[in-house]
Amino acid sequence: MLKGFREFLMRGNVLDLAIAVVIGTAFATVVKTVVDSLVAPLIASIGGTNVNGLAFHIVDGNDKSLVDIGAIINALIVFVLTAAVVYFVLVVPMKKIQERRARRADTAEDEPEPLTTDQQLLVEIRDALRART
């Protein structure tokens, strides 16, 4: 059981996944800060002079009944930006690398090594023997 786990860890996919998680988490923090500092005030300004911006109370005077539409919009923006960066920084380059590897593998298989003189003679002999029968 431990051998299988070790092989799984050494396969390389786990390392790629760990790097993606770390980069994604770090970038999510950056995006959240930008959204909270720049986008959130802009969205709140759409609400006018209302202190809550795009938020409203279902029951007046009850802070627990606050519905914050601006926070939902901010969360969606953070998600979309994080997903876009992960896609364009990690997924697209990995696809290009895999395509290059596949092309190299195809070209390596398509081009056989040239025959030596001995091999050419053997091919001629084989063809001559086939022609006789």
C-alpha positions as CSV (number, residue, x, y, z in Angstrom):
1,M,0.0,0.0,0.0
2,L,2.8,2.4,0.8
3,K,4.6,1.6,-2.4
4,G,1.5,2.5,-4.4
5,F,1.2,5.8,-2.5
6,R,4.9,6.6,-3.1
7,E,4.4,5.9,-6.8
8,F,1.4,8.2,-6.8
9,L,3.4,11.0,-5.2
10,M,6.3,10.5,-7.5
11,R,4.2,10.5,-10.7
12,G,4.6,14.3,-11.0
13,N,0.9,15.2,-11.2
14,V,0.8,15.7,-7.4
15,L,3.6,18.2,-7.5
16,D,1.9,20.1,-10.4
17,L,-1.3,20.2,-8.4
18,A,0.4,21.4,-5.2
19,I,2.1,24.2,-7.2
20,A,-1.2,25.2,-8.8
21,V,-2.9,25.3,-5.3
22,V,-0.2,27.5,-3.9
23,I,-0.1,29.8,-6.8
24,G,-3.9,29.9,-6.9
25,T,-4.2,30.7,-3.2
26,A,-1.6,33.4,-3.4
27,F,-3.2,35.0,-6.5
28,A,-6.6,34.8,-4.9
29,T,-5.3,36.9,-2.0
30,V,-4.0,39.5,-4.5
31,V,-7.3,39.5,-6.4
32,K,-9.4,39.8,-3.2
33,T,-7.3,42.7,-2.1
34,V,-7.7,44.5,-5.4
35,V,-11.4,43.8,-5.4
36,D,-11.9,44.9,-1.8
37,S,-9.8,48.1,-2.3
38,L,-10.8,49.1,-5.8
39,V,-13.9,47.4,-7.1
40,A,-15.9,47.3,-3.8
41,P,-15.9,51.0,-3.4
42,L,-16.9,51.5,-7.0
43,I,-19.8,49.1,-6.6
44,A,-20.8,50.7,-3.3
45,S,-20.8,54.1,-5.0
46,I,-23.6,52.8,-7.3
47,G,-25.8,52.6,-4.2
48,G,-25.5,56.4,-3.9
49,T,-25.3,58.1,-0.5
50,N,-26.7,55.0,1.1
51,V,-24.1,53.9,3.8
52,N,-24.6,50.2,2.9
53,G,-24.0,50.7,-0.9
54,L,-25.9,47.9,-2.7
55,A,-26.8,46.3,0.6
56,F,-30.2,46.4,2.2
57,H,-31.9,45.3,5.4
58,I,-34.8,42.9,5.1
59,V,-35.9,44.0,8.6
60,D,-35.0,47.6,9.4
61,G,-32.8,47.9,12.4
62,N,-31.8,44.2,12.4
63,D,-28.1,44.0,11.3
64,K,-28.4,40.2,10.9
65,S,-30.9,40.7,8.1
66,L,-28.5,42.6,5.9
67,V,-28.4,41.4,2.2
68,D,-25.1,42.6,0.7
69,I,-25.4,42.4,-3.1
70,G,-22.0,44.2,-3.4
71,A,-20.3,41.4,-1.5
72,I,-21.8,38.8,-3.8
73,I,-20.7,40.8,-6.9
74,N,-17.2,41.1,-5.3
75,A,-17.0,37.3,-4.7
76,L,-18.0,36.6,-8.3
77,I,-15.4,39.0,-9.6
78,V,-12.7,37.4,-7.4
79,F,-13.7,33.9,-8.7
80,V,-13.7,34.9,-12.4
81,L,-10.4,36.7,-12.1
82,T,-8.7,33.9,-10.2
83,A,-10.0,31.3,-12.6
84,A,-8.9,33.4,-15.6
85,V,-5.4,33.7,-14.2
86,V,-5.1,30.0,-13.3
87,Y,-6.3,29.2,-16.8
88,F,-4.0,31.6,-18.7
89,V,-0.9,31.1,-16.4
90,L,-1.1,27.4,-15.8
91,V,-3.5,25.6,-18.1
92,V,-2.7,27.2,-21.5
93,P,1.1,26.9,-21.1
94,M,0.8,23.2,-20.0
95,K,-1.4,22.5,-23.0
96,K,1.2,24.0,-25.3
97,I,4.0,22.0,-23.7
98,Q,1.9,18.8,-24.1
99,E,1.2,19.6,-27.7
100,R,4.9,20.1,-28.4
101,R,5.8,16.8,-26.7
102,A,3.1,15.1,-28.7
103,R,4.5,16.6,-32.0
104,R,8.0,15.6,-31.1
105,A,6.8,12.0,-30.3
106,D,5.0,11.9,-33.7
107,T,7.9,13.2,-35.7
108,A,10.3,10.8,-33.9
109,E,8.2,7.8,-34.9
110,D,7.5,9.0,-38.4
111,E,11.1,9.3,-39.5
112,P,12.8,5.9,-39.5
113,E,16.5,5.7,-39.3
114,P,18.2,5.3,-42.7
115,L,19.2,1.8,-43.6
116,T,22.8,0.8,-43.6
117,T,24.4,-0.8,-46.7
118,D,24.0,-4.3,-45.2
119,Q,20.4,-3.7,-44.4
120,Q,19.7,-2.4,-48.0
121,L,21.3,-5.5,-49.4
122,L,19.2,-7.7,-47.2
123,V,16.1,-5.9,-48.3
124,E,17.0,-6.4,-51.9
125,I,17.7,-10.1,-51.3
126,R,14.3,-10.4,-49.6
127,D,12.5,-8.7,-52.4
128,A,14.3,-10.9,-55.0
129,L,13.3,-14.0,-53.1
130,R,9.7,-12.9,-52.9
131,A,9.7,-12.2,-56.6
132,R,10.9,-15.8,-57.4
133,T,8.0,-17.5,-55.7
